[in-house]
Amino acid sequence: MFIITNYIGSFAFKTLFKDDTIDQFITSTQAYMFSDFMDIPAAILTLVMIQQISKEEKLLFDSTQHQNTDDNIKTSFIESPEPLS
């Protein structure tokens, strides 16, 4: 989405310097405003994706920690059993 809005903004910026009439300036400005407006949903989409990835990483980290704890408990019983007196 950022690629599309960047292309529109770049196109509008290039045409802005080639404009000679008021109508051309208005059209270029509208295209530039449209590309800026489209950056808002792209930014929101990016934030949602970052939040989702963060949640998945937290779940992965928690499951890895739980697995490591289980492995440590199993190996401690296997490696060094304490004698029963």
Secondary structure, DSSP 8 states (H G I E B T S, - for coil): -HHHHHHHHHHHHHHHTT--SHHHHHHHHHHHHHHHHHHHHHHHHHHHHHHHHHHHHHHHHHHHHHHHHHHHHHHHHHH------
